Amino acid sequence: MIGIAKLQTGASGYDSDFNLTLSPGVINVFSEPGTATSPVVYGEVVNGVGPYEYEWEITGGDISILSPSESNTSFTASGGNVQYSEVAKLTVKDTGNGDLEVSKEINVTFAFETRN
């Protein structure tokens, strides 16, 4: 029962150290004009109970999220001689931890440029 005792140490009766990390902390994609996909961004829950619900959102409409309801995702964009910079946010709800929620943001940039 050590796990239960730890959960009840937070002020609300649940684990107050519930947190989220994103790796890498920023995404910069440089590409020839066309369509490009970013490296994977890994979302990791720290001190949660689970199960978890994941929701990715992004500002603007030029960059798309490939897996909006998963912990890990990539982004994609298309363009020609243009740069897009948006902020993506992952929100995690810990349904086994009193429905606690935590969110983290990451800057995502796609730069499409013709190389000579």
C-alpha positions in Angstrom: 0.0 0.0 0.0 3.0 2.4 -0.3 1.6 3.7 -3.6 -1.7 4.7 -2.0 0.0 6.4 0.9 2.1 8.5 -1.6 -1.0 9.5 -3.5 -2.6 10.9 -0.4 0.3 13.1 0.5 -0.8 16.0 -1.8 -3.0 18.9 -0.5 -6.0 17.8 -2.6 -5.6 14.1 -1.5 -3.7 13.2 -4.7 -0.1 13.3 -5.9 0.9 17.0 -6.1 4.0 16.1 -8.2 1.9 15.0 -11.2 3.7 16.6 -14.2 4.5 16.3 -17.9 7.7 16.5 -19.9 8.1 17.0 -23.6 11.2 16.0 -25.5 12.6 17.6 -27.5 11.7 21.0 -26.1 11.4 22.7 -29.5 10.9 21.6 -33.1 12.6 23.3 -36.0 12.2 21.7 -39.5 14.1 23.1 -42.4 13.0 21.7 -45.8 12.9 22.3 -49.5 9.4 23.5 -50.7 6.8 20.8 -50.5 5.6 18.7 -47.5 7.7 17.9 -44.5 7.2 16.0 -41.3 8.9 16.8 -37.9 10.7 14.4 -35.7 8.6 12.8 -33.0 7.8 14.7 -29.8 7.6 12.5 -26.8 5.2 13.3 -24.0 5.9 11.6 -20.7 3.8 11.7 -17.6 5.6 12.0 -14.3 4.1 10.8 -11.0 0.7 9.9 -12.5 -1.6 7.0 -11.9 -3.3 6.4 -15.2 -5.1 5.7 -17.4 -4.4 9.0 -19.3 -6.3 11.0 -21.9 -4.1 13.0 -24.3 -5.0 16.0 -26.4 -2.7 17.9 -28.6 -3.7 21.4 -29.9 -1.8 23.9 -32.1 -2.2 27.6 -32.8 -2.9 28.6 -36.3 -3.8 26.4 -39.2 -0.6 25.9 -41.2 0.9 23.0 -39.1 -1.0 19.8 -38.6 -0.8 17.3 -35.7 -0.4 13.7 -36.9 -1.6 11.9 -33.7 -3.7 14.4 -31.7 -4.9 11.9 -29.0 -1.6 10.1 -28.4 1.3 10.9 -26.0 3.8 11.1 -28.8 3.2 12.8 -32.1 4.8 14.4 -35.1 3.8 17.5 -37.0 3.5 18.1 -40.7 3.3 21.2 -43.0 3.5 22.1 -46.6 4.8 25.2 -48.3 7.1 27.0 -50.6 9.6 29.7 -49.6 7.6 30.3 -46.4 8.1 29.9 -42.6 5.4 28.8 -40.1 5.8 29.2 -36.4 3.1 27.9 -34.1 2.7 26.7 -30.5 1.6 23.2 -29.8 0.2 22.2 -26.4 -0.3 18.7 -25.0 -2.9 18.4 -22.2 -3.0 15.2 -20.2 -5.9 14.2 -18.0 -5.0 11.5 -15.3 -8.4 9.7 -14.9 -7.0 7.6 -12.1 -5.7 10.5 -10.2 -8.8 12.6 -9.5 -9.0 13.8 -13.2 -6.0 16.0 -12.6 -4.8 17.8 -15.7 -1.4 19.2 -16.7 -0.4 20.9 -20.0 3.0 21.7 -21.6 3.7 23.8 -24.7 6.3 23.4 -27.4 7.3 25.8 -30.2 7.1 24.3 -33.7 8.6 25.9 -36.7 8.7 24.8 -40.4 10.9 26.8 -42.8 10.6 25.9 -46.5 13.3 27.4 -48.6 14.7 26.7 -52.1 18.4 25.8 -51.9 20.6 27.0 -54.7 
